[in-house]
Amino acid sequence: MFSLALKNILFYKGRSITTFILTFISTVFLVLYVSMTDGSHDSMLKNSLKIYGGAIEIYHKDYRDIGGNEYLIQDVKSIESKLSKIDGIKLFSSRYETYGLLSFKDNSTASMVVGINPTKEIELSQLKSALQSGEYLKESSQNCIYLGSGVASKLKVKLGDEVSFIGGASDNSFSADIFVACGIFKTGLFEFDSSATFISRVYFDELMLSKNKASYITIKVEDLDEVDEVNNEIIKVLDSENLESLTWKTLMKTMVEAMEVDSIFGYISLSLFLIVIFFVIMIYGFINVSSRIKEFGVLRCIGLSKRAVFSLLLYEIFILSSLAIILATPIAGYICYYYSINPIVIEGIAQMYQDYGLVSDELPFSFDIFTIFWNICLIFILNLLSVVYPFFYINSFKPIEASRHV
Amino acid sequence: MYSLIIKMAWKNSFLRLPRTLLLITMIAVSMSMMIGLQGLYDGMANNMLDKNKRSASGDVSIFAKDYRVQKDIKYRIKNAHAIREELQNIDGVKAVVLRVQVDGLVATARKSSFATICGIDLKSEDKFGRFSKFLKSGEMKFDKRGAVIGLELAKTLKVKVGSKVIFSAQDISGEINSIALRIRGVVQTTNILLDSNAIFVDISRVHKFLGTSSNDVTQIAIMSDNKNLAELLKLKYSSLDVKNFFELQPMMQMMQEIMFIFNSVTFIIVMGVVFIGILGVMYVSILDRIREFGIVLSIGMHYKYIRLQIFLEALFVSFFGYISGAVLGGILLIYLRDYGLDLSAFSDALEMWGYEAVIYGTIKISYFTSTFIAIISASLLSVLIPLRKIKKLNPIEVIKAEK
């Protein structure tokens, strides 16, 4: 049956070439499209995580929903000693976040002021590498403030200028101080750069009465793919009803959802192409089969079963699809691999989409064997399905009737 | 003669009924899906554009020079009422609103966030852009220190209707001033900046809070159908910063251009594949009847009549495909326009991007006319190759040849 199918493929060249080309195009198109979508989504997530987010963050319950000083983590040291014993955690650090008003001369702006451990943050976030001018914080930086470029521009502050701060301390008392602008950073996250400022925790804890307290503890894991396992370990050791440990999947739920929506629209568009191509392949298969009704009639008359006829059609499409996919896969795979290492750069795209959290002009592809495999399988299944209608059409003829068909 | 050719073309179009039906189905499904997608994507873009105009910039906005860069109350328009009077007398101007905006810090007992207080006049805003239609919950009232808050900001602050917030900002003299406000309503304008930052308060209260006079505003927004208005106002108010909608919202223009390119590329690819489908069917349909064509040519029928018959066959099939696709697509578009695509499961993400959870489609006549032209063109082009074959035909050889 296989050799008969092969002979038919070579004989009916028009149908074979059309099916081959359409299968080839749809395979390459699908693999590249999915790779580009997944790659750009991964990149957006990773960039956001890399800049300031944590793979896992520990909060006092209700801090995220209600907020306020009564929901600060109270005994940071004991939690940190528990975390240091867990495998899979690369680094962790506590942060104390508060909102206040910063003023310089006639200009004021609201800002998120964060007390951080400068040394640990070098590895946990991109705060240091985002340095634009001046210097990054040190543990001993005292009243040095590290300003987002947007904040500095709103306040019209230059390095060395004194910035006054008014806010609320961790015991709800009034707190105020004068900071010195030591450094300005720009991460590319528009909202973050326009609102965030940082102070060394050693100094900030004195001002905010927040020693051994934290808004949350941020954790970097050794392997991001094992974040759930590490998180389960953390939950076990925390052993506290008042704390919750959340992975980036929960913390960045909105962003993850946004990616899903983007994918949904992408797949809706893609399905249009695939359906049209499926129809054309089916039409060519159908035309081919309807011109061979007599041949199938004769085959049935000499004893070929319906099943064997179906196998013949299946073999034909299987061979054609396999050839197209075998050629398309390495080409599409190589393109995905190449652009996963050397991302496409679209100058200015990050600037244009800054409100949407895009921080890089690079659009990397994703190179994932499993994804490529399911893409190929989808095309394969669609092609195999395209012979179902032609098969039923053939079977609507009785063998004798078919053998006399003109 | 022509009526006979039309009859023959009609009968031959449906000679191989399953094949013809398959082709009609392919045209109908691809066309309906394509115009459904176009309607959905255009609907998304138009909805965003319309709401951005209504809630913020209008067709043209006027600011004091440097305000948009500095975002400082120092850079304000100081003779707003006089300018409004002048604007209202210009042809094509439908509505003019005055707004005062200032950035500051909003705080509840537990949460704080950056915010922009927007002083507006509700009556004028309703006339300008049906502002009350943006209300998601609560009521649109500013009395008794009432304020209306953007949906995303309400989420950030965890406030509901009835919650109290304190807004602090620098007033006109540079002093930090605070105002207590009661949330009366939550709005979703689908303008990301407003939804995530804005607290709308009566303009007179904001004037009092900032120490500005009622003649001082930071923005004058104009709704107009005069396309040259921006250029006209740029000349008239050269000391002010006059911007049209797309200058203020380059993202929107970019989005429209991307949608246009995407829809055009989709259109070309789909029509290209549809063309291949029609070509296959027409080619085989002619090859099936090559002997028949040889006979009619040999008994003296002119080639031009055969050509006409084949063109008509292609037109009949594609026309039926088009009609089926137009009906299916029309139903799909009406459904999307009236009920929309419900993506409530992803509402947080959509709201973050400035979209509503239910996305409504739009219907344009151009979807049907452009598809009609494309399908008819594809069907006519698809018979050119088979026709060449017939033209080169040697009738005697074809008749002699075994079927």
HADDOCK unambig.tbl for C-alpha pairs under 7 A between the chains (distance, minus, plus):
assign (segid A and resid 66 and name CA) (segid B and resid 110 and name CA) 6.73 0.50 0.50
assign (segid A and resid 66 and name CA) (segid B and resid 158 and name CA) 6.84 0.50 0.50
assign (segid A and resid 67 and name CA) (segid B and resid 110 and name CA) 5.15 0.50 0.50
assign (segid A and resid 67 and name CA) (segid B and resid 111 and name CA) 5.81 0.50 0.50
assign (segid A and resid 68 and name CA) (segid B and resid 110 and name CA) 4.07 0.50 0.50
assign (segid A and resid 68 and name CA) (segid B and resid 111 and name CA) 6.23 0.50 0.50
assign (segid A and resid 99 and name CA) (segid B and resid 112 and name CA) 6.01 0.50 0.50
assign (segid A and resid 99 and name CA) (segid B and resid 113 and name CA) 6.99 0.50 0.50
assign (segid A and resid 106 and name CA) (segid B and resid 174 and name CA) 5.58 0.50 0.50
assign (segid A and resid 108 and name CA) (segid B and resid 170 and name CA) 6.50 0.50 0.50
assign (segid A and resid 109 and name CA) (segid B and resid 104 and name CA) 6.08 0.50 0.50
assign (segid A and resid 110 and name CA) (segid B and resid 104 and name CA) 5.67 0.50 0.50
assign (segid A and resid 110 and name CA) (segid B and resid 105 and name CA) 5.11 0.50 0.50
assign (segid A and resid 110 and name CA) (segid B and resid 114 and name CA) 5.81 0.50 0.50
assign (segid A and resid 254 and name CA) (segid B and resid 348 and name CA) 5.81 0.50 0.50
assign (segid A and resid 254 and name CA) (segid B and resid 349 and name CA) 4.81 0.50 0.50
assign (segid A and resid 255 and name CA) (segid B and resid 349 and name CA) 6.39 0.50 0.50
assign (segid A and resid 257 and name CA) (segid B and resid 346 and name CA) 5.86 0.50 0.50
assign (segid A and resid 257 and name CA) (segid B and resid 349 and name CA) 5.42 0.50 0.50
assign (segid A and resid 258 and name CA) (segid B and resid 349 and name CA) 4.56 0.50 0.50
assign (segid A and resid 258 and name CA) (segid B and resid 350 and name CA) 6.56 0.50 0.50
assign (segid A and resid 261 and name CA) (segid B and resid 346 and name CA) 6.92 0.50 0.50
assign (segid A and resid 272 and name CA) (segid B and resid 30 and name CA) 6.72 0.50 0.50
assign (segid A and resid 272 and name CA) (segid B and resid 33 and name CA) 6.47 0.50 0.50
assign (segid A and resid 272 and name CA) (segid B and resid 34 and name CA) 6.98 0.50 0.50
assign (segid A and resid 273 and name CA) (segid B and resid 270 and name CA) 6.51 0.50 0.50
assign (segid A and resid 276 and name CA) (segid B and resid 26 and name CA) 6.82 0.50 0.50
assign (segid A and resid 276 and name CA) (segid B and resid 30 and name CA) 5.82 0.50 0.50
assign (segid A and resid 276 and name CA) (segid B and resid 270 and name CA) 6.92 0.50 0.50
assign (segid A and resid 276 and name CA) (segid B and resid 273 and name CA) 6.80 0.50 0.50
assign (segid A and resid 277 and name CA) (segid B and resid 273 and name CA) 6.66 0.50 0.50
assign (segid A and resid 279 and name CA) (segid B and resid 26 and name CA) 5.88 0.50 0.50
assign (segid A and resid 280 and name CA) (segid B and resid 277 and name CA) 5.08 0.50 0.50
assign (segid A and resid 283 and name CA) (segid B and resid 22 and name CA) 6.87 0.50 0.50
assign (segid A and resid 283 and name CA) (segid B and resid 277 and name CA) 6.87 0.50 0.50
assign (segid A and resid 284 and name CA) (segid B and resid 280 and name CA) 6.68 0.50 0.50
assign (segid A and resid 352 and name CA) (segid B and resid 251 and name CA) 6.68 0.50 0.50
assign (segid A and resid 356 and name CA) (segid B and resid 353 and name CA) 6.72 0.50 0.50
